Amino acid sequence: MKRSFVFGVLFSLYAFASAQVVMHKGSVPLHNEFNPTDLSAIQDGIYSIASAKPWPSQVDPLVQYLANQKRYHLPTQSASKPAKRSLYMPQVLKGFSGALNEGTPNDNNMAVNDDSMVVSVLNTFIRVYTTSGVFKKNWSLEFFPKDPKNVKPGSGVGVLDRSYDPKIVFDPVAKRYILVYLEGSASSDTRIIISFSKTNNPLDGWNVYQINGNPFGGKYWTDYPMIAINGEDLFLTANILKDSTDWRDGFTQSLIWQFPKQSGFNADSLPYNLWSNIQYKSKSIWNICPVQDAFQPGKEGLYFLSVRPGDASNDTLFLHSINHNYSHGNPQYSYKILKSNLAYGLPPAAPQPRAGFRLQTNDARVLGAFYVNDKIQYVQTSMNHNNGRSSIYHGTVQYPDQTQPGLTAQLISYDSLDIAYPTIASAGNTVFGRQSMITFSHVGATTNPGTSVVYYDNSGQYSNLLMVKPGQGYINSFIVDSAERWGDYTSIQRSPIQPNHFWLCGSYGKSTNAVGTWLAEVAINDPSVSISQINQTPIQSAYPNPVADLITIPYRSQEAATLELQISNALGQVVYTTSAQVEAGQHKAIVHLNDWAPGMYYYVLKSNQVLVLDGSFSKQ
């Protein structure tokens, strides 16, 4: 299999929100307390099932949309040459089938506690396993009411008959799970169900809340939730759509909720802040992805990312920020605009081994992101305009708190595979912070759909692709024609107690041509992943900063080493490099900048080819 990476750099402009973003305050009571043992009390009977989420047509909707926009261009260039690859390769430790529903898109999500229990969720089931793969219990998301047939309006969670889009996270500080999913796809019934586990064990019961999915009235409903947590708060984003429309044609606006987690853990009333009217140039910003802090409790507030996901080609990234926790009393929202010279774009439908059968890749929204060491890494599905393949766009925002954040991007692409629905997890630490694990779905004209993973090391190189779960057949289980729903997301999480282990879930084609769910534990043998501290530490940052003519970068090494210094400008272009053999002791790099252009510069220092120091300075 030939592999290609398309490299690019991003430059940044910035702007703060000029639209009148509105913050609302509210609170909802505890609506129900659910325990899996309550399932025995549910009455037998026949229940009405709500209609499925609307779908625009049986024609390939994204190809048709592009044709309507008249911006669909076939690639005219060949794929680029393979990049240098990481020396470290992920390994599969174990894998087993997860929550299963063969009739709806495989929206896979999962969370692992302190390496004893795995919770797998998708439309519309929740399934609990031990980390060794032993099945414990499963139930429908629609069973969170104690008795969905006889429940009275206003008493607890109302009847759930259209539950979908579940997201789950494990809080390593509180040692609790938080589960969010949606109910209903019309203004007549649109709710966000938020559940907090009572203990570390998901079988010990949940505190259940419901939020109005149409908070401002009218003919609107909520779609596609995304969640992240910091030390105090749960952040939730979602899209508001018009009735009787799909996620693209009916989009109205995206919202951000902020909840104090402890209220949910305590079964108290759940207060919240809600931000609406998030716009740029009078146009609502579509889909807002929360950025998960890699370490808990993490920084105060949260970052969020958005792109223009429906465009055939675009270079805009929105960096949103809420600056304080709920307890602050008055957190503020703002955003900056980053511009890229590596364009992302609406990905094509992916061919399967059976001729004429394809898998939908939907759009190019940001699907996963994390923050560590003053950097954000994020992933999205994108068109590779060089080889025409659905590929993974992997970006890094450097120093997002600065006025002009730095930004770099690379495109992960393969000549014989289409890949989509990526998710990313930090594999680094406070010393080596660059590493990450990226999982995604794969398929090809001769390769059945399955789940893969790659490792991104501290030197900025990717491992070879590892097929965690190869497909056994093509997928044709949801739509009768050849344009099959592939799913809306996958997930990956670092083990709370084993830093070089990661849990992921994705989909694969079964031999029956149905779609299956796969859970797996993978590991990486890169020794820097498990390091929490090293003896080599910087004395201080580069100085003076800002600088006019001469910059000094100090460093102390505990052993003889080859030190390499590299400085790049805001466009990501390398403008200076030097190296030297040094003995153990204190050192400093001095660089004359008299004839350098004013602006931001970014430096990295490697010791024996291992990144040990990075930072930035401003040239006056």
TAMO-V993548 format. One record per run of one state. SS is the DSSP state (alpha for helix, beta for strand, coil for the rest). FROM is the first residue (numbers start at 1). TO is the last residue. Records with the same first field share a line. If there is no record, write none. Layout:
# TAMO-V993548
SS = FROM-TO + FROM-TO
This chain:
# TAMO-V993548
coil = 1-2 + 13-21 + 29-31 + 35-35 + 42-60 + 70-84 + 86-90 + 98-108 + 113-116 + 123-124 + 131-134 + 144-162 + 172-175 + 187-188 + 198-201 + 205-205 + 213-219 + 230-232 + 243-250 + 267-269 + 277-278 + 281-282 + 285-288 + 291-291 + 294-301 + 307-313 + 323-325 + 329-332 + 345-349 + 352-357 + 360-365 + 373-374 + 384-389 + 399-405 + 415-417 + 427-435 + 445-446 + 457-461 + 463-465 + 470-482 + 485-490 + 495-500 + 510-514 + 524-526 + 531-542 + 544-546 + 548-549 + 558-560 + 570-573 + 583-584 + 593-598 + 608-609 + 620-620
beta = 3-12 + 22-28 + 32-34 + 85-85 + 91-97 + 109-112 + 117-122 + 125-130 + 135-140 + 163-171 + 176-186 + 189-197 + 206-212 + 220-229 + 233-242 + 251-260 + 270-276 + 279-280 + 283-284 + 289-290 + 292-293 + 302-306 + 314-322 + 333-344 + 350-351 + 358-359 + 366-372 + 375-383 + 390-398 + 406-414 + 418-426 + 436-444 + 447-456 + 462-462 + 466-469 + 483-484 + 491-494 + 501-509 + 515-523 + 543-543 + 547-547 + 550-557 + 561-569 + 574-582 + 585-592 + 599-607 + 610-619
alpha = 36-41 + 61-69 + 141-143 + 202-204 + 261-266 + 326-328 + 527-530
